Amino acid sequence: MAVMGLPFLDCFLNSKGQAQTGGRPLPTRFGTFFWGCGLTHSLWIPKKAGTDWEMTTQLKPLEPFRKKLNAFSGLRVPLDSKPNGQHWSGLAAASTGIAPARSGEFESKTIDQQVAEVIGKGVRFRSVAASASGDPKQSYSSLGGSNALPAEATPLSLYLRLFGAGFQDPTKGDWKPDPRILLQKSVLSAVAEDRHRVMQNLGAADRARMDQYFTSVRQTELQMEAELQRPTIEAKVAIPEAPSKDILVNNAWPNLEVVTPLMARLGAIALATDQTRVFNLSVSSPQNQMFKPGDPLGFHQSTHEEGVDPKLGYQVRVAQYNLESMQLFAALLKELDAIQEGDGTLLDHSVVMAFTDQSYARIHSVDGLPVLTAGGASGRLKTGYHVAGDNSPVSRVGLTLQKALGVSVDSWGKDSLQVRTPYTDLLA
Amino acid sequence: MALSVMLGIFGGTVAVDALAADSQVVNLRRLTEKEYRNSIADIFGKEIEVRGTFEPTKRTNGLAAVSTSFLSVTPVGFESFSKMASDIAAQVTAESYRAKLPCAPKNLKAHDEACSSKILAHYGLLLFRRPLSGAELDNRVGLARRITEQSGDFYAGLRSSLSMLLQLPDFLFRSEVAVPAGDGKQLTLDSYSRATLLSFLLWNTTPDLELLRAAQSGEMNTPAGLTKQVDRLMASPRLVAGMRAFFEDMLQLDTFDTVSKDSLLYPKWGSGMAESAREETLRTVTGLALQDNGDIRDLMTTRQTYLDRKLAVLYRVPFAFTGDWVKYEFPADSGRSGILTQISMLSMFSHPGRTSPTKRGVALADIFLCLPTPDPPNDVDFAEVNDSNSRLKTLRQRLMAHANNKVCAACHDRSDPLGLSLEAFDTIGGYRTMDNGEPIDASATIQGRSFIGAQGLGQYLHDSPRYPACVARRLHSYGRSGRRWASEDFADTYKAFQDSGFRLRALLRGMAVSESFYSSAPPAEAEKKVALK
């Protein structure tokens, strides 16, 4: 799978150095990266705030992207009267701004879906999710309620969804719309016309489910409309050949280490070729089951069973798993940053929010939840900062990112997580 | 034989344009992957391939089946359904398949109203598990006509309409429609809903033509007609497929989808082990409960099992037979006891490289005793329990420290003994006598009853009245899923189960012929889970 970064042709740049594609600026993309069980306080939080922060042990894998990164420490996750759902409340608060009443459910669309509504129109996929540990349920992207948008669970299934049936290679000269799509579209319109009939004689809950069904029909119709248009792209990327067979995908570190960059690369190419503008990658469930061969416990179990080293003051094996989680995040950023487009890289024209479920997994605490972002949102988000301990609710990060992405929103979140003020210093 | 081959015996439409005014949909169950695949195979034949992915389910109250009543179809899920539908419709209208369709058009390049109607009415009935209304059929035939006129290809038109049928909620969801019962007070399922419910419960597939005929004739709503169909379905070997689906769900065998084992510590665990282990358990359960018509309690104690070559290696049993699977009986001194000590149950509820008595105990209590365990408190200090440097040397001693803390003890007193009695089996189900240089102590005490090892645990569960009651309860909720029963009266059915010596067939039959199984309360909106805000 080769990705070629070819020299950019200056004649396509306007006077401000922004890429222009027939007068249209490059789209800004959004992504999330989820890993379970958090980081170790004493090893990840820099002592200094601002831009002059010192590199820490657990952020070290992200060193190459330091200038494109923001790190948020000391964020609060006030749950009000809601229960602290283990391995759930923290991630739901970070991705919806709402403390959930029940574990396993989101009380609103997750941030990637809220953003996708604004930036994701007119492209094939409103969003794409992938699980590097091979479980379609490991998706933290949802339209609300119990339904999560299932993740592609192997590199092959991710490949086929993105570049299989329905894909027309926009990097090739002979692009033409597939006539079969028109046929499929008329079928979908006919299905959509059955809405009135289907909605009859249903109770309220089932009406809501059928409402969701017809929303899904509509989104597939929009996808087909998009497939009839040739995407305009700037990046010089080649679509990789289809993998001939799938590889083993599970929670074992040696597999994660291989699969994560593969999926990241496929996602990056999909973003660069404007197949989607929102890509969500998870590397674990909240109860992170990652394990190193030879370690009988693995990540999650270690957070509860490994003793705190009396001299070092932290759990040694857990710290190693934390570090490896950051290596996987770095693998995603590397792929995004490797693709040149316009005046920078794909990462420069994106924002990725990396989030987790616990700040201290050993005791399931959520206050101090680590959140990292990468990418400058096409110049609308300043980067390179460590935003330290200002006691803001975690939702302030989400609000800031939405502002940077052009989502029209005055406040975000509910109850004590409701915020009205973004990090204005970060907004350009 | 594919249902379509039997075309002509039953077909046509019933001229109802909408549900009767006093009827209502009381349950909508999204088809599971197996239900979808089995339906397609039965309707179109096994040569039609189903290529695509299905949205996951979500285990609720012990069963994934329950979630099919509250999950919807997300855009990602629909995209996949939509692709599968056009793919299946393309296969069914391909030249190689056309001879199997109910009729052929007079002219390949033109619309043929009669033939198009005949084909769509036929597949409409099979896919929707009820006849299409006149208006519905007109609409589907109209789409076929439009596309044929545009493309000059009869089969392109037909393909579009078949694809449409395959994407509508009427196929993707099993709908249960209730009408007022004889007494006028309660609601009861209508005849097509009964046929569908029975078929999926007993065969895990779409109703066959005989069931649909019985539904059309009204027999499904008479005690004699219903009993006749139940007995017919139960006498069929296809009952095994139905009960495999139930036990796969009840025993949580889908857990294997996300279980990984440490290849360094357990190099014997290779690819395909999970599938073999799942198969062993399903063969054991259906073999004992259906083929041998045995006492369901013996699943906790039997030493009979079924092995393939891979499992024989893990069990350290010489596999000196021909064929893929053989029936095998573990020796009395093997320490094995029923499905409790099969590789599936032992390895699913363990860590990648180590056993977890708590995990095993929690799973066993949930699966076999219907006793779910709440999450531990958030801020619990695990140090004493888990610090292997502590003065408490063995895992058992450390787990037992829970007993000193009232909050912990409430759950651990139940789960840990169940799990500790299985400690003679490692994380991939291998027998052992030592762990970390210490001899295994597999003794346990629950509610004053002491026993040793898996065989002791097996006998304890075998004798516990909670266990067969739990099986009955799970089968009951598997059958009704999200539908609220008007009558919770299960006593007669349970008594028949008990009187039969806990035969699964007695339980199933008792349930399936009882009128209360088809009763419904109006859906309570407030209590039902809303899938989407």
Interface residues (C-beta under 8 A of the other chain):
Chain A: N84 G85 Q86 G104 E107 S108 R126 A129 G134 D135 P136 K137 L143 G144 G145 S146 N147 A148 L149 P150 S157 A165 G166 R180 L183 Q184 S186 V187 L188 A190 V191 E193 D194 R197 V198 Q200 N201 L202 G203 A204 A205 D206 A208 R209 M210 D211 Q212 Y213 T215 S216 V217 Q219 T220 Q223 L248 N250 N251 A252 S285 Q289 F291 P293 G294 D295 P296 L297 G298 Q301 H304 E305 E306 G307 V308 R362 I363 H364 S365
Chain B: A18 L19 S23 Q24 V25 V26 L28 T53 E55 P56 K58 S67 F70 L71 S72 V73 T74 P75 V76 G77 F78 E79 S82 K83 A85 S86 E136 N139 L143 R146 I147 S151 A156 R159 S160 S163 M164 Q167 L168 P169 D170 L172 V177 D257 T258 S260 D262 S263 L264 L265 S271 H351 P352 G353 R354 S356 D375 P376 N378 D379 V380 D381 F382 A383 N386 D387 S388 N389 T427 P522 P523 E525 K528 K529 V530 A531 L532 K533
